[in-house]
Amino acid sequence: MPNGQAGPTTIGDAAFAKISALAKEEAGLILPTSKVTMVQSRLRTRLAATGLTTYEAYAKFVSSPEGAAERRMMISSLTTNVSHFFRENHHFEILRNAVIPRLLARAKSGQPVRIWSAGCSSGQEPYSIAMTLLDAAPDFAGLDTLILATDIDTRILEKAEAGTYSAQQITGVPEALRGKFLKCTDPDTYTVTADVKRMVRFRELNLLHDWPMRTRFDVIFCRNVVIYFDTATQDSLWPRFEAALQPDGWFFLGHSERISEASQTRFSSVGMTAYQPVATSPQTTTA
Ligand SMILES: C[S@@+](CC[C@H](N)C(=O)[O-])C[C@H]1O[C@@H](n2cnc3c(N)ncnc32)[C@H](O)[C@@H]1O
């Protein structure tokens, strides 16, 4: 454990600059100076956990090779994990009405169906996808259908995998689906059913790094994730998402996210922040 120096418990300019540069380099996260108070409060527990007493000492430690494990904890503390069941419900309507009939036909003809929730946070997004699939067609449970749910933050992935939520957290789940897909396991605790869990695989994945998946996805949800990245990072991701999608796949972004002008030729808009690859795009490459 490194020895910190005694000092004020407010973050100085140099420490903030070091930490924000690391957050961008490691995870693409943009932390402008307007976020200084947020960074200070989110990292306070990390100072306590490492036994360091100043942000300067902490910034130095996480920048060093010995600080690699703590760097991951720092990124986990700096990510924003807010999520809800059936968030931006218009995407689940598109999924149910336009996408699922095609996916079901594909699965019934023996082809795999693959959906990716990129930046899945605490699991509400992939579980909402699984509930929508199973509600529309219970047959999906016996077909080759999988939802890959990835996030950079391993601590939030543990919560996601548990699939346990408070009464307040499940308010977004439509009444008709609650009885089917959530079990009340304690007075204020609801757990997603085994059928729903079986459809989802959680994995750690940093979107800035290589994507090891060799399959193309029928649907990709990457919502409320790239909003934390700058334009250059976002621009580096659009062609990769296009390459990771089936030519007739679907791509959903968060309500305040847009594909940059330079990449707009790759995708057609097919609804509110809903896209499909332009089939004839000459830039199409394989994953
Ligand atoms: C606000 S949550 C969005 C959750 C969900 N998609 C939704 O819309 O409700 C953003 C998630 O993106 C993840 N994230 C941030 N940077 C990432 C990166 N470089 N690679 C993968 N995930 C990242 C965060 O850990 C966080 O869980």
The ligand as an SDF file (V2000), in Angstrom:
LIG
                    3D

 27 29  0  0  0  0  0  0  0  0999 V2000
  -25.4880    5.6570  -18.1010 C   0  0  0  0  0  0  0  0  0  0  0  0
  -25.0210    3.9680  -18.2330 S   0  0  0  0  0  0  0  0  0  0  0  0
  -26.1190    3.4320  -19.5380 C   0  0  0  0  0  0  0  0  0  0  0  0
  -26.7900    2.1250  -19.2060 C   0  0  0  0  0  0  0  0  0  0  0  0
  -27.8170    1.6500  -20.2450 C   0  0  0  0  0  0  0  0  0  0  0  0
  -27.2130    1.4890  -21.5430 N   0  0  0  0  0  0  0  0  0  0  0  0
  -28.9820    2.5890  -20.2970 C   0  0  0  0  0  0  0  0  0  0  0  0
  -29.1360    3.3320  -21.2760 O   0  0  0  0  0  0  0  0  0  0  0  0
  -29.7590    2.6060  -19.3320 O   0  0  0  0  0  0  0  0  0  0  0  0
  -23.4280    4.0820  -19.0660 C   0  0  0  0  0  0  0  0  0  0  0  0
  -22.5900    2.8350  -18.9280 C   0  0  0  0  0  0  0  0  0  0  0  0
  -21.5090    2.9030  -19.8660 O   0  0  0  0  0  0  0  0  0  0  0  0
  -20.3830    2.3010  -19.2730 C   0  0  0  0  0  0  0  0  0  0  0  0
  -19.1480    2.7520  -19.9520 N   0  0  0  0  0  0  0  0  0  0  0  0
  -18.5440    3.9600  -19.8530 C   0  0  0  0  0  0  0  0  0  0  0  0
  -17.4110    3.9700  -20.5640 N   0  0  0  0  0  0  0  0  0  0  0  0
  -17.2920    2.7410  -21.1370 C   0  0  0  0  0  0  0  0  0  0  0  0
  -16.3290    2.1590  -22.0000 C   0  0  0  0  0  0  0  0  0  0  0  0
  -15.2250    2.8210  -22.4220 N   0  0  0  0  0  0  0  0  0  0  0  0
  -16.5190    0.8760  -22.3840 N   0  0  0  0  0  0  0  0  0  0  0  0
  -17.6090    0.1930  -21.9680 C   0  0  0  0  0  0  0  0  0  0  0  0
  -18.5510    0.6910  -21.1520 N   0  0  0  0  0  0  0  0  0  0  0  0
  -18.4050    1.9740  -20.7470 C   0  0  0  0  0  0  0  0  0  0  0  0
  -20.4640    2.7300  -17.8160 C   0  0  0  0  0  0  0  0  0  0  0  0
  -19.7220    1.8760  -16.9580 O   0  0  0  0  0  0  0  0  0  0  0  0
  -21.9610    2.6860  -17.5650 C   0  0  0  0  0  0  0  0  0  0  0  0
  -22.3640    1.4920  -16.9400 O   0  0  0  0  0  0  0  0  0  0  0  0
  1  2  1  0
  2  3  1  0
  2 10  1  0
  3  4  1  0
  4  5  1  0
  5  6  1  0
  5  7  1  0
  7  8  2  0
  7  9  1  0
 10 11  1  0
 11 12  1  0
 11 26  1  0
 12 13  1  0
 13 14  1  0
 13 24  1  0
 14 15  1  0
 14 23  1  0
 15 16  2  0
 16 17  1  0
 17 18  1  0
 17 23  2  0
 18 19  1  0
 18 20  2  0
 20 21  1  0
 21 22  2  0
 22 23  1  0
 24 25  1  0
 24 26  1  0
 26 27  1  0
M  CHG  2   2   1   9  -1
M  END
$$$$
